[in-house]
Amino acid sequence: MSLPISFEFFPTKTPEGAARHAKVRQELYARRPEFCSVTYGAGGSTQSGTFGMVADIQKEGVSAASHFSCVGATRGKVRAELDELKSMGVKRLVALRGDLPSGYGLGGEFHYASDLIAFIREEFGDWFHIEAAAYPEVHPQAKSPEADLKAFAVKVRAGADSAITQYFYNADAYWRFVEAVRAMGLDVPVVPGIMPIISSTQLMRFSDACGAEIPRWIRLRLQAFGDDSASIREFGLDVVTRLCDQLRSQGVPGLHFYTMNQSVATLQICDRLGL
């Protein structure tokens, strides 16, 4: 059964890293992704690296989506950067509020992702397919689940075409979110974000930072493996493959893999799913 898939990368920092990642990309391209996205650091701190990798992906014949954050930015700066992406032939954006580097005040002319989305639509019409972020387990800075849903609705009504979720390991959380979104009269596709489990310490660190919930049974199993990295990877492969299979059987519009710039775990999951 065919299912659209996409992959997320982050900009590399060294020539060696870039060469290594070029190989990873080629391995993943064999799965014919709908697009590959590239993250954008706090306050645009990785912008040149992001745009450079986006350009490479485009040249390699794959549709690239640039993450694009707006906090602390001016309308003029955002317009110029979007013009640059348009000139590169980029047709898809992941529009985010983003985080400021520590020590910076809020500033700028955009305070929310919805402000950025509305600006993109106003300035560029339908040139860009705009992805918004969604949080099935509630954004860590949201005042309440209701407030988080309302913020998502504002992004969609501002012009977002579809959404990609924060990663999760509880399919019920995803379906509850989708049900709530549909109840608000919003019919945009909501694509689940999938995080392969490669390292338990890395997963715990990321999840604590972004508010993604790790179910207690998964935490306990990971802790029981201690430093046995092979068992952690095999367990993670089973857990994430089952999650993807469950989501697919219930009719998700696609799967978006957070690859962590590695190919092995994502390819193994795709193999098990027949993707």
C-alpha positions in Angstrom: 0.0 0.0 0.0 1.5 3.3 -1.1 1.7 6.2 1.4 3.4 9.6 0.9 6.5 9.9 3.1 8.9 12.8 3.7 12.1 13.3 5.6 13.5 16.0 7.8 17.2 17.0 8.0 19.2 19.6 9.8 22.1 21.7 8.3 25.6 20.2 8.7 28.4 22.3 10.1 31.5 20.9 8.5 32.6 19.8 5.0 33.0 16.2 6.3 29.5 16.3 7.7 28.2 17.7 4.4 29.8 14.8 2.4 28.5 12.3 4.9 25.0 13.7 4.7 25.0 13.8 0.8 25.4 10.0 1.0 22.5 9.7 3.6 20.3 11.7 1.3 20.9 9.5 -1.6 20.1 6.4 0.4 16.8 8.0 1.5 15.9 9.3 -1.9 15.5 5.7 -3.0 12.2 5.7 -1.1 10.9 8.5 -3.3 9.9 11.0 -0.7 7.3 13.6 -1.5 9.7 16.2 -0.1 12.6 16.7 2.3 12.6 19.5 4.8 15.6 21.3 6.4 15.4 22.8 9.9 16.2 26.5 10.7 18.1 27.4 13.9 17.0 29.8 16.7 16.7 33.3 15.3 17.7 32.1 11.9 21.1 31.1 13.2 21.6 28.4 10.6 20.0 30.2 7.7 22.9 30.0 5.3 23.3 26.2 6.1 19.6 25.7 5.8 19.4 27.4 2.4 22.5 25.7 1.2 21.1 22.2 2.0 17.8 23.2 0.5 19.6 24.2 -2.7 21.5 20.9 -2.8 18.3 18.9 -2.4 16.6 20.8 -5.2 19.7 20.3 -7.5 19.5 16.5 -6.7 16.0 16.5 -8.2 14.0 16.2 -5.0 11.4 18.8 -3.7 12.9 20.6 -0.7 10.9 22.4 2.0 12.7 25.0 4.0 11.8 25.5 7.6 11.3 29.2 8.1 10.9 31.0 11.4 10.0 34.6 12.0 10.5 35.6 15.6 12.7 38.7 15.9 12.5 39.3 12.1 11.3 42.3 10.1 9.0 42.2 7.2 11.7 43.4 4.8 14.1 40.7 5.9 11.5 37.9 5.6 10.4 39.2 2.2 14.0 39.1 0.9 14.7 35.6 2.3 11.5 34.3 0.8 12.4 35.9 -2.5 15.7 34.0 -2.4 13.9 30.7 -1.8 11.5 31.4 -4.6 14.4 32.1 -7.0 15.8 28.7 -6.0 12.5 27.1 -7.1 11.5 26.1 -3.6 7.7 25.6 -3.5 7.2 24.4 0.1 7.8 26.0 3.5 7.4 24.8 7.1 6.3 28.1 8.7 7.2 28.4 12.4 7.4 31.1 15.0 10.8 29.7 16.1 12.9 30.3 19.1 15.1 33.3 19.8 18.7 32.6 20.7 19.1 33.0 24.5 19.7 36.5 25.7 17.6 38.1 23.0 14.4 40.1 23.5 11.3 39.2 21.4 11.5 42.2 19.0 10.7 41.9 15.3 7.4 42.4 13.4 6.1 38.9 13.8 5.0 37.4 17.1 3.3 34.2 16.0 3.6 31.6 13.2 0.1 32.8 12.0 1.5 36.3 11.4 4.2 34.7 9.2 1.7 32.5 7.3 -0.6 35.5 6.7 2.4 37.5 5.4 3.5 34.8 3.0 0.0 34.5 1.5 -0.2 38.3 1.2 3.2 38.7 -0.5 3.5 35.4 -2.5 -0.1 34.2 -3.1 -0.2 30.5 -3.8 3.5 30.1 -4.8 4.4 28.3 -1.5 2.7 25.2 -0.1 2.7 26.2 3.6 3.1 23.5 6.3 2.2 24.5 9.9 3.3 22.8 13.1 0.8 20.8 15.1 1.1 19.4 18.7 -1.0 16.4 19.5 0.2 16.4 23.1 -0.1 20.2 23.4 2.6 22.8 22.8 4.8 23.1 25.9 4.2 26.8 26.1 0.4 26.7 25.5 -1.8 27.9 28.4 -4.2 25.0 27.8 -5.1 22.4 25.2 -8.0 24.6 24.1 -5.7 27.6 23.6 -3.3 25.4 21.6 -6.1 24.2 19.4 -7.3 27.8 18.8 -3.7 28.8 17.9 -3.6 26.0 15.4 -6.9 27.1 13.9 -5.6 30.6 13.5 -2.6 29.3 11.5 -4.9 27.3 9.2 -7.2 30.2 8.6 -4.2 32.4 7.9 -3.4 30.2 5.0 -1.6 27.0 6.0 -2.2 24.2 3.5 -1.3 21.2 5.8 0.4 20.4 9.1 3.2 18.2 10.4 3.0 17.1 14.0 5.5 17.0 16.8 6.6 13.3 17.2 4.6 11.1 19.6 4.4 7.4 20.5 0.7 7.3 21.5 -1.5 7.1 18.4 -4.6 8.0 20.4 -3.2 11.4 21.1 -2.8 12.0 17.3 -6.4 10.9 16.6 -7.8 12.9 19.4 -6.1 16.0 18.0 -7.3 15.3 14.5 -10.9 14.8 15.7 -10.7 18.1 17.6 -9.4 19.9 14.5 -12.2 18.5 12.3 -14.7 19.5 15.0 -13.5 23.1 14.4 -14.4 22.8 10.7 -10.7 22.5 9.6 -10.0 19.9 6.9 -6.3 20.3 6.3 -4.2 17.2 6.2 -2.4 16.6 9.5 0.7 14.4 8.8 2.2 12.6 11.8 5.8 13.3 12.7 7.8 10.1 13.3 10.9 9.9 15.5 12.9 6.7 15.2 14.3 5.5 18.6 18.1 5.3 18.1 19.4 6.3 21.6 17.5 6.5 24.8 19.5 9.4 26.3 19.0 11.4 23.1 15.3 10.7 23.1 14.8 11.6 26.7 16.7 14.9 26.2 14.7 15.9 23.1 11.4 14.9 24.7 12.0 16.9 27.8 12.9 19.9 25.7 10.0 19.8 23.3 7.2 18.4 25.5 6.7 15.1 23.6 5.4 12.4 25.9 7.2 9.1 26.2 4.8 6.5 27.5 5.8 5.1 30.8 6.1 1.5 29.5 8.6 2.7 26.8 10.6 4.7 29.4 10.8 1.6 31.7 11.9 -0.7 28.8 14.6 1.7 27.7 15.9 2.1 31.2 16.0 -1.7 31.6 18.3 -2.0 28.6 20.9 0.3 30.2 23.8 0.8 27.8 22.8 -2.1 25.5 22.5 0.0 22.4 21.7 -2.9 20.1 18.7 -3.9 22.2 17.6 -0.2 22.4 17.7 0.1 18.6 15.8 -3.2 18.0 13.2 -2.3 20.6 12.8 1.2 19.1 12.5 -0.4 15.6 9.6 -2.6 16.8 7.8 0.2 18.7 8.0 2.8 15.9 7.2 0.3 13.1 4.0 -0.8 15.0 3.1 2.9 15.5 3.5 3.6 11.8 1.6 0.5 10.8 -1.3 1.4 13.2 -1.4 5.0 11.8 -1.3 3.8 8.2 -4.1 1.3 8.8 -6.3 4.1 10.2 -5.8 6.3 7.2 -3.1 9.0 7.9 -2.3 11.2 4.9 1.4 10.5 5.1 4.4 10.0 7.4 7.1 12.6 8.1 10.3 11.1 9.5 12.7 13.0 11.8 15.8 11.3 10.5 18.4 13.0 12.7 20.6 13.1 9.6 20.9 9.3 9.6 19.4 6.8 7.2 19.6 3.4 8.9 16.7 3.4 11.3 14.4 5.2 8.9 15.2 2.8 6.1 14.6 -0.2 8.4 11.2 1.2 9.4 10.4 1.8 5.7 11.5 -1.8 4.8 9.3 -3.3 7.5 6.3 -1.2 6.3 7.0 -2.0 2.6 7.4 1.7 1.8 
